[in-house]
Amino acid sequence: MLDIREISKTFNPGTVNEKRALNKLSLHLDPGDFVTVIGGNGAGKSTMLNAIAGVWPVDEGRIELDGHDLTPLPEHKRAFLIGRVFQDPMMGTAPNMQLEENLALAKRRGQKRGLSWGVTRDEREEYRERLKTLGLGLEDRMTARVGLLSGGQRQAVTLLMASLREPKLLLLDEHTAALDPATAAKVLELSDKIVSEHNLTTLMITHNMTDAIQHGNRLIMMNEGQIILDVRGEEKKHLTRRELIDKFAALAGTPMETDSVLLS
């Protein structure tokens, strides 16, 4: 489904601030893979997701998704294939628009726009049923402005919007990091449910090792712009935090304990 071949990205080349964020990184995902991504700050996790989404071009390498060569395409031309949920609950929605209007925008992602009703009767019923599945009572607030929702509610709505057209690839970029623990657990539960129901190929970045182990069928660890560990199946199911810390120290040559964020 996703095939990344030796992509590299360097920021501020030729200056004192030069930073090689991706270093000939390669990754292959099969259809339906749910891959959690961990690594220290500056390991290249978000840079990889931004490269896939087309936020910026890579310096070299190739990115293919479902047989499409995404490498030369700008971000807006990748939108019909990719759904994304960001770390900040304020991103991904239009706060001054109604809930049903936000869903209508998501429904039309990647399509040509014309002069027609913004939300049809059939669509309104579809959105109501979709919102019911979140279990947050939002199906009774479809005309409320999204900016009035809580952070957790907005992330749940953004998750629904990102999956509404069943994208070929769903990108979850630390999408629970800004939420309190109880709300984060609810959003992760919804993420698992949506990914499972629609069999979505998914990449999820997290700084929480327990979440990385418990969710998805595969775990990759990044360091200095490369993938240094890739575990799946039974091996992943039986991983512990301690084993993950030890593996990082052995492969990266530095103790993971020095990164307090990874121990959250």
KOLTORLUM-598885 format. One record per residue (C-alpha): residue number from 1; residue in three letters; chain; z, y, x. Coordinates in Angstrom, 1 decimal. Layout:
i: NUM, aa: ALA, ch: A, pz: Z, py: Y, px: X
...
***
This chain:
i: 1, aa: MET, ch: A, pz: 0.0, py: 0.0, px: 0.0
i: 2, aa: LEU, ch: A, pz: 1.0, py: 2.4, px: 2.8
i: 3, aa: ASP, ch: A, pz: -0.4, py: 2.1, px: 6.3
i: 4, aa: ILE, ch: A, pz: 0.7, py: 4.6, px: 9.0
i: 5, aa: ARG, ch: A, pz: -1.0, py: 4.2, px: 12.3
i: 6, aa: GLU, ch: A, pz: 0.4, py: 5.8, px: 15.4
i: 7, aa: ILE, ch: A, pz: 1.0, py: 9.3, px: 14.0
i: 8, aa: SER, ch: A, pz: 2.5, py: 12.0, px: 16.2
i: 9, aa: LYS, ch: A, pz: 3.7, py: 15.5, px: 15.5
i: 10, aa: THR, ch: A, pz: 4.9, py: 18.1, px: 17.9
i: 11, aa: PHE, ch: A, pz: 6.4, py: 21.5, px: 16.8
i: 12, aa: ASN, ch: A, pz: 6.0, py: 24.6, px: 18.9
i: 13, aa: PRO, ch: A, pz: 3.9, py: 22.9, px: 21.6
i: 14, aa: GLY, ch: A, pz: 3.8, py: 24.6, px: 25.0
i: 15, aa: THR, ch: A, pz: 6.9, py: 26.7, px: 24.3
i: 16, aa: VAL, ch: A, pz: 10.6, py: 26.3, px: 25.3
i: 17, aa: ASN, ch: A, pz: 11.2, py: 25.2, px: 21.7
i: 18, aa: GLU, ch: A, pz: 8.8, py: 22.3, px: 21.9
i: 19, aa: LYS, ch: A, pz: 10.0, py: 19.3, px: 19.9
i: 20, aa: ARG, ch: A, pz: 8.2, py: 16.0, px: 19.5
i: 21, aa: ALA, ch: A, pz: 9.3, py: 14.9, px: 16.1
i: 22, aa: LEU, ch: A, pz: 7.0, py: 11.9, px: 15.7
i: 23, aa: ASN, ch: A, pz: 5.9, py: 9.8, px: 18.6
i: 24, aa: LYS, ch: A, pz: 3.1, py: 7.4, px: 17.8
i: 25, aa: LEU, ch: A, pz: 4.9, py: 6.1, px: 14.8
i: 26, aa: SER, ch: A, pz: 3.4, py: 3.1, px: 12.9
i: 27, aa: LEU, ch: A, pz: 4.7, py: 1.7, px: 9.6
i: 28, aa: HIS, ch: A, pz: 3.2, py: -0.7, px: 6.9
i: 29, aa: LEU, ch: A, pz: 4.5, py: -1.0, px: 3.4
i: 30, aa: ASP, ch: A, pz: 3.4, py: -3.7, px: 1.0
i: 31, aa: PRO, ch: A, pz: 3.1, py: -3.0, px: -2.8
i: 32, aa: GLY, ch: A, pz: 6.6, py: -2.8, px: -4.4
i: 33, aa: ASP, ch: A, pz: 8.5, py: -2.4, px: -1.1
i: 34, aa: PHE, ch: A, pz: 11.6, py: -0.3, px: -1.5
i: 35, aa: VAL, ch: A, pz: 12.5, py: 0.9, px: 2.1
i: 36, aa: THR, ch: A, pz: 15.6, py: 2.8, px: 3.0
i: 37, aa: VAL, ch: A, pz: 15.3, py: 5.0, px: 6.1
i: 38, aa: ILE, ch: A, pz: 18.3, py: 6.0, px: 8.3
i: 39, aa: GLY, ch: A, pz: 18.7, py: 7.7, px: 11.7
i: 40, aa: GLY, ch: A, pz: 20.5, py: 10.5, px: 13.4
i: 41, aa: ASN, ch: A, pz: 19.7, py: 14.2, px: 12.9
i: 42, aa: GLY, ch: A, pz: 16.3, py: 15.0, px: 14.4
i: 43, aa: ALA, ch: A, pz: 15.2, py: 11.4, px: 14.4
i: 44, aa: GLY, ch: A, pz: 12.0, py: 12.3, px: 12.5
i: 45, aa: LYS, ch: A, pz: 12.9, py: 10.9, px: 9.1
i: 46, aa: SER, ch: A, pz: 12.0, py: 14.0, px: 7.0
i: 47, aa: THR, ch: A, pz: 9.1, py: 14.8, px: 9.3
i: 48, aa: MET, ch: A, pz: 7.6, py: 11.4, px: 8.5
i: 49, aa: LEU, ch: A, pz: 8.0, py: 12.0, px: 4.7
i: 50, aa: ASN, ch: A, pz: 6.5, py: 15.5, px: 5.1
i: 51, aa: ALA, ch: A, pz: 3.6, py: 14.1, px: 7.1
i: 52, aa: ILE, ch: A, pz: 2.9, py: 11.5, px: 4.3
i: 53, aa: ALA, ch: A, pz: 3.1, py: 14.2, px: 1.6
i: 54, aa: GLY, ch: A, pz: 0.8, py: 16.5, px: 3.5
i: 55, aa: VAL, ch: A, pz: 3.2, py: 19.4, px: 4.1
i: 56, aa: TRP, ch: A, pz: 1.7, py: 19.7, px: 7.5
i: 57, aa: PRO, ch: A, pz: -1.0, py: 17.8, px: 9.4
i: 58, aa: VAL, ch: A, pz: -0.3, py: 15.3, px: 12.1
i: 59, aa: ASP, ch: A, pz: -1.5, py: 15.8, px: 15.6
i: 60, aa: GLU, ch: A, pz: -3.0, py: 12.4, px: 15.9
i: 61, aa: GLY, ch: A, pz: -3.0, py: 9.1, px: 14.0
i: 62, aa: ARG, ch: A, pz: -4.0, py: 8.0, px: 10.5
i: 63, aa: ILE, ch: A, pz: -2.2, py: 7.7, px: 7.1
i: 64, aa: GLU, ch: A, pz: -3.7, py: 5.5, px: 4.4
i: 65, aa: LEU, ch: A, pz: -2.3, py: 5.0, px: 0.9
i: 66, aa: ASP, ch: A, pz: -3.8, py: 2.4, px: -1.6
i: 67, aa: GLY, ch: A, pz: -7.1, py: 2.5, px: 0.3
i: 68, aa: HIS, ch: A, pz: -7.3, py: 6.3, px: 0.5
i: 69, aa: ASP, ch: A, pz: -7.4, py: 8.1, px: 3.8
i: 70, aa: LEU, ch: A, pz: -4.8, py: 10.9, px: 3.3
i: 71, aa: THR, ch: A, pz: -5.0, py: 12.2, px: 6.9
i: 72, aa: PRO, ch: A, pz: -7.4, py: 15.1, px: 6.2
i: 73, aa: LEU, ch: A, pz: -6.2, py: 15.9, px: 2.7
i: 74, aa: PRO, ch: A, pz: -3.9, py: 18.9, px: 2.0
i: 75, aa: GLU, ch: A, pz: -0.7, py: 18.4, px: 0.1
i: 76, aa: HIS, ch: A, pz: -2.0, py: 19.3, px: -3.4
i: 77, aa: LYS, ch: A, pz: -4.8, py: 16.7, px: -3.1
i: 78, aa: ARG, ch: A, pz: -2.3, py: 14.0, px: -2.4
i: 79, aa: ALA, ch: A, pz: -0.3, py: 14.8, px: -5.5
i: 80, aa: PHE, ch: A, pz: -2.0, py: 12.3, px: -7.8
i: 81, aa: LEU, ch: A, pz: -0.9, py: 9.5, px: -5.5
i: 82, aa: ILE, ch: A, pz: 2.6, py: 10.6, px: -4.5
i: 83, aa: GLY, ch: A, pz: 5.8, py: 11.5, px: -6.3
i: 84, aa: ARG, ch: A, pz: 8.7, py: 13.1, px: -4.5
i: 85, aa: VAL, ch: A, pz: 12.4, py: 14.0, px: -5.1
i: 86, aa: PHE, ch: A, pz: 14.0, py: 16.5, px: -2.7
i: 87, aa: GLN, ch: A, pz: 17.5, py: 16.9, px: -1.4
i: 88, aa: ASP, ch: A, pz: 18.0, py: 20.2, px: -3.2
i: 89, aa: PRO, ch: A, pz: 18.4, py: 19.7, px: -7.0
i: 90, aa: MET, ch: A, pz: 16.8, py: 23.2, px: -7.4
i: 91, aa: MET, ch: A, pz: 13.5, py: 22.0, px: -6.0
i: 92, aa: GLY, ch: A, pz: 11.1, py: 19.9, px: -8.0
i: 93, aa: THR, ch: A, pz: 11.6, py: 21.7, px: -11.3
i: 94, aa: ALA, ch: A, pz: 10.7, py: 25.1, px: -12.8
i: 95, aa: PRO, ch: A, pz: 14.2, py: 26.4, px: -13.9
i: 96, aa: ASN, ch: A, pz: 12.9, py: 29.0, px: -16.3
i: 97, aa: MET, ch: A, pz: 10.8, py: 26.6, px: -18.2
i: 98, aa: GLN, ch: A, pz: 11.9, py: 24.1, px: -20.9
i: 99, aa: LEU, ch: A, pz: 12.7, py: 20.5, px: -20.1
i: 100, aa: GLU, ch: A, pz: 9.7, py: 19.3, px: -22.1
i: 101, aa: GLU, ch: A, pz: 7.5, py: 21.8, px: -20.4
i: 102, aa: ASN, ch: A, pz: 8.6, py: 20.5, px: -17.0
i: 103, aa: LEU, ch: A, pz: 7.8, py: 17.0, px: -18.0
i: 104, aa: ALA, ch: A, pz: 4.4, py: 18.1, px: -19.3
i: 105, aa: LEU, ch: A, pz: 3.6, py: 19.7, px: -15.9
i: 106, aa: ALA, ch: A, pz: 4.5, py: 16.4, px: -14.2
i: 107, aa: LYS, ch: A, pz: 2.4, py: 14.4, px: -16.6
i: 108, aa: ARG, ch: A, pz: -0.6, py: 16.5, px: -15.6
i: 109, aa: ARG, ch: A, pz: 0.0, py: 16.3, px: -11.9
i: 110, aa: GLY, ch: A, pz: -3.3, py: 16.0, px: -10.0
i: 111, aa: GLN, ch: A, pz: -5.4, py: 16.5, px: -13.2
i: 112, aa: LYS, ch: A, pz: -7.8, py: 19.4, px: -14.1
i: 113, aa: ARG, ch: A, pz: -6.2, py: 21.9, px: -16.4
i: 114, aa: GLY, ch: A, pz: -7.8, py: 23.4, px: -19.5
i: 115, aa: LEU, ch: A, pz: -7.0, py: 25.4, px: -22.6
i: 116, aa: SER, ch: A, pz: -5.0, py: 23.1, px: -24.8
i: 117, aa: TRP, ch: A, pz: -1.5, py: 22.7, px: -26.2
i: 118, aa: GLY, ch: A, pz: 1.1, py: 22.5, px: -23.5
i: 119, aa: VAL, ch: A, pz: 3.0, py: 19.7, px: -25.1
i: 120, aa: THR, ch: A, pz: 1.4, py: 17.5, px: -27.8
i: 121, aa: ARG, ch: A, pz: 3.4, py: 15.7, px: -30.5
i: 122, aa: ASP, ch: A, pz: 2.7, py: 12.3, px: -29.0
i: 123, aa: GLU, ch: A, pz: 3.8, py: 13.6, px: -25.6
i: 124, aa: ARG, ch: A, pz: 7.0, py: 15.1, px: -27.0
i: 125, aa: GLU, ch: A, pz: 7.9, py: 11.7, px: -28.5
i: 126, aa: GLU, ch: A, pz: 7.1, py: 10.0, px: -25.2
i: 127, aa: TYR, ch: A, pz: 9.4, py: 12.4, px: -23.3
i: 128, aa: ARG, ch: A, pz: 12.2, py: 11.9, px: -25.8
i: 129, aa: GLU, ch: A, pz: 12.1, py: 8.1, px: -25.2
i: 130, aa: ARG, ch: A, pz: 11.9, py: 8.5, px: -21.4
i: 131, aa: LEU, ch: A, pz: 14.9, py: 10.9, px: -21.4
i: 132, aa: LYS, ch: A, pz: 16.9, py: 8.4, px: -23.5
i: 133, aa: THR, ch: A, pz: 16.7, py: 5.9, px: -20.7
i: 134, aa: LEU, ch: A, pz: 18.6, py: 8.3, px: -18.4
i: 135, aa: GLY, ch: A, pz: 21.7, py: 8.0, px: -20.6
i: 136, aa: LEU, ch: A, pz: 22.5, py: 11.7, px: -20.2
i: 137, aa: GLY, ch: A, pz: 21.8, py: 13.0, px: -23.7
i: 138, aa: LEU, ch: A, pz: 19.0, py: 15.1, px: -22.5
i: 139, aa: GLU, ch: A, pz: 16.7, py: 13.8, px: -25.2
i: 140, aa: ASP, ch: A, pz: 18.5, py: 16.3, px: -27.5
i: 141, aa: ARG, ch: A, pz: 18.0, py: 19.2, px: -25.1
i: 142, aa: MET, ch: A, pz: 14.2, py: 19.1, px: -24.7
i: 143, aa: THR, ch: A, pz: 13.8, py: 22.8, px: -25.4
i: 144, aa: ALA, ch: A, pz: 16.6, py: 23.9, px: -23.1
i: 145, aa: ARG, ch: A, pz: 15.7, py: 25.7, px: -19.8
i: 146, aa: VAL, ch: A, pz: 16.1, py: 23.3, px: -16.9
i: 147, aa: GLY, ch: A, pz: 18.0, py: 26.0, px: -15.0
i: 148, aa: LEU, ch: A, pz: 20.9, py: 25.4, px: -17.4
i: 149, aa: LEU, ch: A, pz: 21.3, py: 21.8, px: -16.4
i: 150, aa: SER, ch: A, pz: 23.8, py: 20.5, px: -13.8
i: 151, aa: GLY, ch: A, pz: 22.7, py: 19.4, px: -10.4
i: 152, aa: GLY, ch: A, pz: 22.9, py: 15.8, px: -11.3
i: 153, aa: GLN, ch: A, pz: 21.0, py: 16.2, px: -14.5
i: 154, aa: ARG, ch: A, pz: 18.3, py: 18.1, px: -12.6
i: 155, aa: GLN, ch: A, pz: 18.0, py: 15.4, px: -10.0
i: 156, aa: ALA, ch: A, pz: 17.7, py: 12.8, px: -12.8
i: 157, aa: VAL, ch: A, pz: 15.0, py: 14.9, px: -14.5
i: 158, aa: THR, ch: A, pz: 13.2, py: 15.4, px: -11.2
i: 159, aa: LEU, ch: A, pz: 13.3, py: 11.6, px: -10.6
i: 160, aa: LEU, ch: A, pz: 11.8, py: 11.0, px: -14.0
i: 161, aa: MET, ch: A, pz: 9.1, py: 13.7, px: -13.4
i: 162, aa: ALA, ch: A, pz: 8.2, py: 12.1, px: -10.0
i: 163, aa: SER, ch: A, pz: 7.7, py: 8.7, px: -11.6
i: 164, aa: LEU, ch: A, pz: 6.2, py: 9.8, px: -14.9
i: 165, aa: ARG, ch: A, pz: 2.6, py: 9.0, px: -13.7
i: 166, aa: GLU, ch: A, pz: 3.7, py: 5.9, px: -11.8
i: 167, aa: PRO, ch: A, pz: 2.7, py: 7.2, px: -8.3
i: 168, aa: LYS, ch: A, pz: 1.4, py: 4.8, px: -5.7
i: 169, aa: LEU, ch: A, pz: 4.3, py: 6.0, px: -3.5
i: 170, aa: LEU, ch: A, pz: 7.7, py: 7.5, px: -4.4
i: 171, aa: LEU, ch: A, pz: 9.4, py: 9.6, px: -1.7
i: 172, aa: LEU, ch: A, pz: 13.2, py: 10.1, px: -2.0
i: 173, aa: ASP, ch: A, pz: 14.3, py: 12.6, px: 0.6
i: 174, aa: GLU, ch: A, pz: 18.1, py: 12.4, px: 0.7
i: 175, aa: HIS, ch: A, pz: 18.0, py: 13.0, px: -3.0
i: 176, aa: THR, ch: A, pz: 21.7, py: 12.4, px: -3.5
i: 177, aa: ALA, ch: A, pz: 23.1, py: 14.3, px: -0.5
i: 178, aa: ALA, ch: A, pz: 23.9, py: 17.5, px: -2.5
i: 179, aa: LEU, ch: A, pz: 25.7, py: 15.7, px: -5.3
i: 180, aa: ASP, ch: A, pz: 29.3, py: 14.7, px: -5.7
i: 181, aa: PRO, ch: A, pz: 30.0, py: 10.9, px: -5.1
i: 182, aa: ALA, ch: A, pz: 30.1, py: 10.0, px: -8.8
i: 183, aa: THR, ch: A, pz: 26.9, py: 11.8, px: -9.7
i: 184, aa: ALA, ch: A, pz: 25.2, py: 10.5, px: -6.6
i: 185, aa: ALA, ch: A, pz: 26.1, py: 6.9, px: -7.6
i: 186, aa: LYS, ch: A, pz: 24.6, py: 7.6, px: -11.1
i: 187, aa: VAL, ch: A, pz: 21.4, py: 9.0, px: -9.6
i: 188, aa: LEU, ch: A, pz: 21.1, py: 6.0, px: -7.3
i: 189, aa: GLU, ch: A, pz: 21.5, py: 3.7, px: -10.2
i: 190, aa: LEU, ch: A, pz: 18.8, py: 5.5, px: -12.1
i: 191, aa: SER, ch: A, pz: 16.6, py: 5.3, px: -8.9
i: 192, aa: ASP, ch: A, pz: 17.0, py: 1.6, px: -8.7
i: 193, aa: LYS, ch: A, pz: 16.2, py: 1.2, px: -12.4
i: 194, aa: ILE, ch: A, pz: 13.0, py: 3.3, px: -12.3
i: 195, aa: VAL, ch: A, pz: 11.8, py: 1.8, px: -9.1
i: 196, aa: SER, ch: A, pz: 12.4, py: -1.8, px: -10.5
i: 197, aa: GLU, ch: A, pz: 10.9, py: -1.1, px: -13.9
i: 198, aa: HIS, ch: A, pz: 7.7, py: 0.3, px: -12.6
i: 199, aa: ASN, ch: A, pz: 7.5, py: -1.7, px: -9.3
i: 200, aa: LEU, ch: A, pz: 7.1, py: 1.5, px: -7.3
i: 201, aa: THR, ch: A, pz: 6.6, py: 1.4, px: -3.6
i: 202, aa: THR, ch: A, pz: 9.4, py: 3.6, px: -2.3
i: 203, aa: LEU, ch: A, pz: 10.7, py: 5.3, px: 0.8
i: 204, aa: MET, ch: A, pz: 14.2, py: 6.6, px: 0.6
i: 205, aa: ILE, ch: A, pz: 15.9, py: 8.6, px: 3.3
i: 206, aa: THR, ch: A, pz: 19.7, py: 8.5, px: 3.4
i: 207, aa: HIS, ch: A, pz: 22.5, py: 9.4, px: 5.7
i: 208, aa: ASN, ch: A, pz: 24.8, py: 6.9, px: 4.0
i: 209, aa: MET, ch: A, pz: 24.7, py: 3.6, px: 5.7
i: 210, aa: THR, ch: A, pz: 26.3, py: 1.7, px: 2.8
i: 211, aa: ASP, ch: A, pz: 23.6, py: 3.1, px: 0.4
i: 212, aa: ALA, ch: A, pz: 20.9, py: 2.1, px: 3.0
i: 213, aa: ILE, ch: A, pz: 22.2, py: -1.5, px: 3.0
i: 214, aa: GLN, ch: A, pz: 22.8, py: -1.9, px: -0.7
i: 215, aa: HIS, ch: A, pz: 19.6, py: -0.4, px: -2.0
i: 216, aa: GLY, ch: A, pz: 16.0, py: -1.6, px: -1.5
i: 217, aa: ASN, ch: A, pz: 14.5, py: -4.8, px: 0.1
i: 218, aa: ARG, ch: A, pz: 14.0, py: -3.4, px: 3.5
i: 219, aa: LEU, ch: A, pz: 15.8, py: -1.0, px: 6.0
i: 220, aa: ILE, ch: A, pz: 14.3, py: 0.9, px: 8.9
i: 221, aa: MET, ch: A, pz: 16.1, py: 2.9, px: 11.5
i: 222, aa: MET, ch: A, pz: 14.5, py: 5.8, px: 13.4
i: 223, aa: ASN, ch: A, pz: 15.3, py: 7.5, px: 16.7
i: 224, aa: GLU, ch: A, pz: 13.3, py: 10.1, px: 18.6
i: 225, aa: GLY, ch: A, pz: 10.3, py: 9.9, px: 16.3
i: 226, aa: GLN, ch: A, pz: 10.0, py: 6.1, px: 16.4
i: 227, aa: ILE, ch: A, pz: 11.1, py: 3.1, px: 14.4
i: 228, aa: ILE, ch: A, pz: 13.6, py: 1.2, px: 16.5
i: 229, aa: LEU, ch: A, pz: 14.8, py: -1.3, px: 13.8
i: 230, aa: ASP, ch: A, pz: 13.2, py: -2.9, px: 10.8
i: 231, aa: VAL, ch: A, pz: 15.2, py: -5.5, px: 8.8
i: 232, aa: ARG, ch: A, pz: 14.5, py: -7.0, px: 5.4
i: 233, aa: GLY, ch: A, pz: 15.2, py: -9.9, px: 3.1
i: 234, aa: GLU, ch: A, pz: 18.3, py: -12.0, px: 3.8
i: 235, aa: GLU, ch: A, pz: 19.0, py: -10.3, px: 7.1
i: 236, aa: LYS, ch: A, pz: 19.3, py: -7.0, px: 5.3
i: 237, aa: LYS, ch: A, pz: 21.5, py: -8.4, px: 2.5
i: 238, aa: HIS, ch: A, pz: 24.1, py: -9.6, px: 5.0
i: 239, aa: LEU, ch: A, pz: 24.1, py: -6.5, px: 7.2
i: 240, aa: THR, ch: A, pz: 27.4, py: -4.6, px: 7.6
i: 241, aa: ARG, ch: A, pz: 28.0, py: -1.0, px: 8.7
i: 242, aa: ARG, ch: A, pz: 29.6, py: -2.2, px: 11.9
i: 243, aa: GLU, ch: A, pz: 26.5, py: -4.4, px: 12.8
i: 244, aa: LEU, ch: A, pz: 24.2, py: -1.4, px: 12.0
i: 245, aa: ILE, ch: A, pz: 26.2, py: 0.8, px: 14.3
i: 246, aa: ASP, ch: A, pz: 26.1, py: -1.8, px: 17.1
i: 247, aa: LYS, ch: A, pz: 22.4, py: -2.3, px: 16.7
i: 248, aa: PHE, ch: A, pz: 21.8, py: 1.5, px: 16.9
i: 249, aa: ALA, ch: A, pz: 23.8, py: 1.7, px: 20.1
i: 250, aa: ALA, ch: A, pz: 22.0, py: -1.2, px: 21.7
i: 251, aa: LEU, ch: A, pz: 18.5, py: 0.0, px: 20.7
i: 252, aa: ALA, ch: A, pz: 18.9, py: 3.7, px: 21.1
i: 253, aa: GLY, ch: A, pz: 21.1, py: 3.6, px: 24.2
i: 254, aa: THR, ch: A, pz: 23.7, py: 6.0, px: 22.6
i: 255, aa: PRO, ch: A, pz: 26.6, py: 5.3, px: 20.2
i: 256, aa: MET, ch: A, pz: 26.0, py: 6.1, px: 16.6
i: 257, aa: GLU, ch: A, pz: 29.6, py: 7.2, px: 16.3
i: 258, aa: THR, ch: A, pz: 28.7, py: 10.5, px: 17.9
i: 259, aa: ASP, ch: A, pz: 26.8, py: 11.4, px: 14.7
i: 260, aa: SER, ch: A, pz: 29.5, py: 12.1, px: 12.2
i: 261, aa: VAL, ch: A, pz: 27.0, py: 12.5, px: 9.4
i: 262, aa: LEU, ch: A, pz: 25.9, py: 8.9, px: 9.7
i: 263, aa: LEU, ch: A, pz: 29.4, py: 7.8, px: 9.2
i: 264, aa: SER, ch: A, pz: 29.7, py: 9.6, px: 5.8
***
